[in-house]
């Protein structure tokens, strides 16, 4: 089926009562790996790319790759912009054809985050593209961006933030961290409290390091999307590194990339099954 609008995917996720992964891509091989795994799973999911990774290919090329593969799939998938730190990131992604975006003003003061997020929502409205926002700063490393901020989402700020910005999803900070260098300590009571207040679905970033049992519990707290990036990149890089270690004169790039692609696909597929208790 064609690449679907993020709002349609959200409705599908909620109707099926499943937890979607949002899997970060970087290049052709990781893109195809993620999409092949989603198709095998039979469940709706997001594929996403951050501006730091889009530098390799540009938004247009990633969009074209995803669009072509999605057209052959039976499973719905949306192409999401991850961590748009500037309005220009959002505008470029939407104009390229992305069907869902995130604007990240989490490190701004509360009022500035509201204004920044609302500007993104206002721009995306005419394209019908949903906007994920973030409230509460998340510790750790996301690509080249290192955040030393560790500020959990304040439940008292949630309702006003969502109402005034008009965002469609809210990424929250409840002890989750970016990357693999820090240990996540998920505050389930806080997540439950936010879920009882927030009028839109929730998103958890930093899914690579979170305990599987905790991830599976997220669906009970109106979490529809869990971002996973570091594990996939590690699988890809480990596979390529193994090829070099076994033969540092290796020159068959297709063989090396095929093995790396298979490693990422296996990881994505297993994570989709794990998140949804599928054996």
C-alpha positions as CSV (number, residue, x, y, z in Angstrom):
1,X,0.0,0.0,0.0
2,X,1.1,3.6,-0.4
3,X,3.0,5.4,2.4
4,X,0.3,6.4,4.8
5,X,-0.3,9.6,6.7
6,X,0.8,9.6,10.3
7,X,-2.7,10.2,11.5
8,X,-4.0,7.2,9.7
9,X,-1.2,5.1,11.1
10,X,-1.9,6.3,14.7
11,X,-5.6,5.3,14.2
12,X,-4.5,1.9,13.0
13,X,-2.1,1.4,15.9
14,X,-4.8,2.4,18.5
15,X,-7.5,0.2,16.9
16,X,-5.2,-2.8,16.9
17,X,-4.0,-2.0,20.5
18,X,-0.4,-2.6,19.4
19,X,2.8,-0.8,20.3
20,X,4.6,0.6,17.2
21,X,8.3,0.9,16.8
22,X,9.8,4.0,15.2
23,X,13.0,2.6,13.7
24,X,15.8,5.0,12.7
25,X,17.4,4.7,9.3
26,X,20.5,6.2,7.8
27,X,21.1,4.8,4.3
28,X,19.6,2.5,1.7
29,X,20.5,-0.7,3.4
30,X,19.1,0.2,6.8
31,X,16.0,1.6,5.2
32,X,15.3,-1.6,3.2
33,X,16.1,-3.7,6.3
34,X,13.5,-1.9,8.5
35,X,10.8,-2.0,5.8
36,X,11.3,-5.6,5.1
37,X,11.1,-6.4,8.8
38,X,7.9,-4.4,9.2
39,X,6.3,-6.2,6.2
40,X,7.2,-9.6,7.8
41,X,5.7,-8.6,11.1
42,X,2.3,-7.7,9.7
43,X,2.0,-4.8,12.1
44,X,1.9,-1.0,11.5
45,X,5.2,0.8,12.4
46,X,7.1,4.0,11.7
47,X,10.4,4.4,9.9
48,X,12.2,7.6,10.7
49,X,15.3,9.6,10.2
50,X,16.9,12.4,12.1
51,X,18.3,15.5,10.4
52,X,21.8,14.5,11.5
53,X,21.5,11.3,9.4
54,X,19.6,12.9,6.6
55,X,22.8,14.8,5.8
56,X,24.0,11.6,4.0
57,X,21.1,11.4,1.6
58,X,18.9,14.4,1.9
59,X,15.2,14.1,2.7
60,X,14.1,13.6,-0.9
61,X,16.1,10.4,-1.5
62,X,15.1,8.7,1.7
63,X,11.5,9.6,0.9
64,X,11.7,8.1,-2.6
65,X,13.2,4.8,-1.2
66,X,10.6,4.5,1.5
67,X,7.8,5.4,-0.9
68,X,8.8,2.8,-3.5
69,X,9.1,0.0,-1.0
70,X,5.9,0.9,0.8
71,X,4.0,0.7,-2.4
72,X,4.8,-3.0,-2.6
73,X,3.9,-3.7,1.1
74,X,0.6,-4.9,2.6
75,X,1.4,-3.4,6.0
76,X,0.9,0.3,6.6
77,X,4.0,2.4,7.4
78,X,4.7,6.1,7.9
79,X,7.9,8.1,7.3
80,X,8.6,10.2,10.3
81,X,11.2,13.0,11.0
82,X,12.9,12.3,14.3
83,X,14.2,15.2,16.4
84,X,13.7,18.2,14.2
85,X,15.6,20.8,16.1
86,X,14.8,23.6,13.7
87,X,11.6,24.6,11.9
88,X,13.6,24.3,8.7
89,X,14.1,20.6,9.4
90,X,10.3,20.2,9.6
91,X,9.6,22.2,6.5
92,X,12.2,20.4,4.4
93,X,10.9,16.9,5.5
94,X,7.2,17.8,4.9
95,X,7.9,19.3,1.5
96,X,9.9,16.2,0.6
97,X,6.8,14.0,1.4
98,X,7.3,12.8,5.0
99,X,4.0,11.8,6.5
100,X,4.8,12.6,10.2
101,X,7.3,14.8,11.9
102,X,8.7,15.7,15.3
103,X,9.6,19.1,16.5
104,X,12.0,19.0,19.4
105,X,11.9,22.1,21.7
106,X,12.4,20.1,24.9
107,X,15.5,22.0,25.9
108,X,13.8,25.4,25.6
109,X,12.0,27.1,28.5
110,X,8.4,26.0,28.7
111,X,6.8,29.0,27.1
112,X,9.3,29.0,24.3
113,X,8.8,25.3,23.7
114,X,5.0,26.0,23.3
115,X,5.6,28.8,20.8
116,X,8.2,26.8,18.9
117,X,6.0,23.7,18.7
118,X,2.9,25.7,17.7
119,X,4.8,27.2,14.8
120,X,5.6,23.7,13.5
121,X,2.0,22.6,14.0
122,X,0.7,25.6,12.2
123,X,3.0,24.9,9.2
124,X,2.2,21.2,9.0
125,X,-1.6,21.8,9.3
126,X,-2.0,22.7,5.6
127,X,-0.2,19.5,4.6
128,X,-2.3,17.4,7.0
129,X,0.9,16.1,8.7
130,X,0.8,15.3,12.4
131,X,3.4,16.7,14.7
132,X,5.1,15.0,17.6
133,X,6.4,17.3,20.3
134,X,8.6,16.8,23.4
135,X,8.1,18.0,26.9
136,X,10.8,17.2,29.4
137,X,14.5,16.8,28.4
138,X,16.0,13.4,27.9
139,X,19.5,12.6,29.0
140,X,22.0,10.9,26.6
141,X,23.4,11.0,23.1
142,X,21.3,11.1,20.0
143,X,23.6,10.9,16.9
144,X,25.9,13.9,17.3
145,X,23.7,15.7,19.8
146,X,24.7,15.1,23.4
147,X,22.2,16.3,26.1
148,X,23.2,16.6,29.7
149,X,19.7,17.7,30.6
150,X,17.7,15.2,32.6
151,X,14.4,16.8,33.4
152,X,11.4,14.6,33.8
153,X,8.1,15.7,32.2
154,X,6.1,17.8,34.7
155,X,2.5,16.4,34.7
156,X,1.1,19.8,35.6
157,X,2.4,21.2,32.3
158,X,1.1,18.5,30.0
159,X,-2.5,19.5,29.4
160,X,-1.8,23.2,28.6
161,X,1.1,22.3,26.4
162,X,-0.9,19.9,24.3
163,X,-3.9,22.2,24.1
164,X,-1.9,25.3,23.1
165,X,0.4,23.6,20.6
166,X,-2.1,21.3,19.0
167,X,0.5,18.5,18.8
168,X,-0.7,15.0,17.8
169,X,1.8,13.0,19.9
170,X,3.8,13.9,23.0
171,X,7.3,12.5,23.7
172,X,7.8,12.4,27.4
173,X,10.8,12.1,29.8
174,X,10.1,9.5,32.5
175,X,13.6,8.1,33.1
176,X,14.3,7.1,29.5
177,X,17.6,8.0,27.9
178,X,19.1,8.3,24.5
179,X,21.8,5.9,23.4
180,X,23.5,3.0,25.1
181,X,25.9,4.7,27.5
182,X,23.4,5.5,30.2
183,X,21.0,3.2,32.1
184,X,17.2,4.0,31.8
185,X,15.2,3.9,34.9
186,X,11.6,4.2,33.9
187,X,9.3,5.9,36.3
188,X,6.1,3.9,35.7
189,X,3.9,5.9,38.3
190,X,4.9,9.1,36.5
191,X,4.1,7.6,33.1
192,X,0.7,6.5,34.4
193,X,0.0,9.9,35.8
194,X,0.9,11.6,32.5
195,X,-1.2,9.1,30.6
196,X,-4.3,10.0,32.7
197,X,-3.9,13.7,31.9
198,X,-2.6,13.8,28.3
199,X,-5.3,14.0,25.6
200,X,-2.9,12.7,22.9
201,X,-0.9,9.5,22.5
202,X,2.5,9.3,24.2
203,X,5.9,8.5,22.7
204,X,9.0,7.0,24.5
205,X,12.4,7.8,23.1
206,X,15.5,5.7,23.9
207,X,13.9,2.4,23.4
208,X,17.2,0.5,22.8
209,X,18.1,0.3,26.4
210,X,14.8,-0.3,28.1
211,X,13.9,-3.6,29.8
212,X,11.6,-5.7,27.5
213,X,9.0,-6.3,30.2
214,X,8.7,-2.6,30.8
215,X,8.4,-1.9,27.0
216,X,5.6,-4.4,26.7
217,X,3.7,-2.6,29.5
218,X,3.8,0.8,27.7
219,X,0.6,0.1,25.7
220,X,-1.3,0.2,29.0
221,X,-0.3,3.9,29.4
222,X,-1.4,5.2,26.0
223,X,2.1,4.9,24.5
224,X,1.8,4.2,20.8
225,X,5.4,4.7,19.6
226,X,8.8,3.7,21.0
227,X,11.9,5.0,19.2
228,X,14.7,2.6,18.5
229,X,18.0,3.7,16.9
230,X,21.2,2.7,18.7
231,X,20.6,-1.0,18.7
232,X,20.0,-1.0,14.9
233,X,23.1,1.0,14.2
234,X,25.2,-1.2,16.5
235,X,23.9,-4.3,14.6
236,X,24.9,-2.8,11.3
237,X,28.3,-1.6,12.4
238,X,29.1,-4.9,14.2
239,X,28.3,-6.8,11.1
240,X,30.5,-4.7,8.9
241,X,33.3,-4.8,11.6
242,X,33.1,-8.6,11.7
243,X,33.5,-8.8,7.9
244,X,36.7,-6.7,8.1
245,X,38.0,-8.7,11.1
246,X,37.5,-11.9,9.3
247,X,39.2,-10.6,6.2
248,X,40.8,-7.1,6.2
249,X,41.3,-7.4,2.4
250,X,37.5,-7.9,1.9
251,X,36.5,-6.0,-1.2
252,X,33.0,-7.5,-1.9
253,X,30.9,-4.6,-0.7
254,X,27.6,-6.2,-1.8
255,X,28.3,-9.3,0.4
256,X,29.3,-7.1,3.4
257,X,26.2,-4.9,3.0
258,X,23.9,-7.9,2.5
259,X,25.1,-9.4,5.9
260,X,24.7,-6.0,7.6
261,X,21.2,-5.6,6.1
262,X,20.2,-9.1,7.4
263,X,21.5,-8.2,10.9
264,X,19.4,-5.1,11.1
265,X,16.3,-6.8,9.7
266,X,16.5,-9.6,12.2
267,X,16.9,-7.0,15.0
268,X,13.9,-4.9,13.9
269,X,11.7,-8.0,13.4
270,X,12.6,-9.4,16.9
271,X,11.9,-6.0,18.5
272,X,8.4,-5.7,16.9
273,X,7.6,-9.2,18.1
274,X,8.9,-8.5,21.6
275,X,7.0,-5.2,21.9
276,X,3.7,-7.0,21.1
277,X,4.3,-10.3,22.8
278,X,4.4,-12.2,19.5
279,X,6.3,-15.5,19.6
